[in-house]
Amino acid sequence: MIEKPGSKIAQYRNEGREEGRKEAELKIAKNLLKANNSVSFVARATELSEEEVSKLAAGMKD
């Protein structure tokens, strides 16, 4: 089956890839935080915002 750009299949595939990238970024961020790296360093390394990393760090303390 040939996938047409802009088709529903292509859209779902792209959404799945984006979700996978986001999950990977979060996993890497958690590991960097566990290694006692600063929020600003983790944000730069993962391209997440400092706000996202701060929330992640706060959630890990619970």
VEXDREN-2710 file (C-alpha; in Angstrom, 1 decimal):
% VEXDREN-2710
k/r/px/py/pz
1/MET/0.0/0.0/0.0
2/ILE/1.4/3.4/-1.0
3/GLU/1.0/6.1/1.6
4/LYS/-0.1/9.5/0.3
5/PRO/1.3/12.6/2.0
6/GLY/-1.4/14.1/4.1
7/SER/-3.4/10.9/4.4
8/LYS/-4.9/9.7/7.7
9/ILE/-2.3/6.9/7.8
10/ALA/0.6/9.4/7.4
11/GLN/-1.0/11.7/10.0
12/TYR/-1.3/8.9/12.5
13/ARG/2.2/7.7/11.8
14/ASN/3.6/11.2/12.3
15/GLU/1.6/11.6/15.6
16/GLY/3.0/8.3/16.8
17/ARG/6.5/9.3/16.0
18/GLU/6.1/12.6/17.8
19/GLU/4.7/10.8/20.9
20/GLY/7.6/8.5/20.8
21/ARG/10.1/11.3/20.6
22/LYS/8.4/13.1/23.5
23/GLU/8.5/10.0/25.6
24/ALA/12.2/9.6/24.9
25/GLU/13.0/13.2/25.8
26/LEU/11.2/12.8/29.1
27/LYS/13.0/9.5/29.9
28/ILE/16.4/11.2/29.1
29/ALA/15.4/14.2/31.2
30/LYS/14.5/12.0/34.2
31/ASN/17.9/10.2/33.9
32/LEU/19.8/13.5/33.7
33/LEU/17.9/14.8/36.7
34/LYS/18.6/11.6/38.7
35/ALA/22.3/12.2/37.9
36/ASN/22.0/15.6/39.7
37/ASN/22.2/17.8/36.6
38/SER/20.6/21.2/36.8
39/VAL/17.2/22.0/35.4
40/SER/18.7/24.5/32.9
41/PHE/21.3/21.9/31.7
42/VAL/18.6/19.2/31.2
43/ALA/16.4/21.7/29.4
44/ARG/19.2/22.5/27.0
45/ALA/20.2/18.9/26.5
46/THR/16.7/17.6/25.8
47/GLU/15.2/20.8/24.1
48/LEU/12.4/20.7/26.7
49/SER/11.4/24.0/28.3
50/GLU/12.8/24.8/31.8
51/GLU/9.2/24.8/33.0
52/GLU/8.6/21.2/31.7
53/VAL/11.8/20.0/33.3
54/SER/11.0/21.8/36.6
55/LYS/7.6/20.1/36.7
56/LEU/9.2/16.8/35.9
57/ALA/11.8/17.3/38.7
58/ALA/9.1/18.3/41.2
59/GLY/7.1/15.1/40.3
60/MET/10.2/13.0/40.9
61/LYS/10.5/14.2/44.5
62/ASP/7.0/12.9/45.5
END
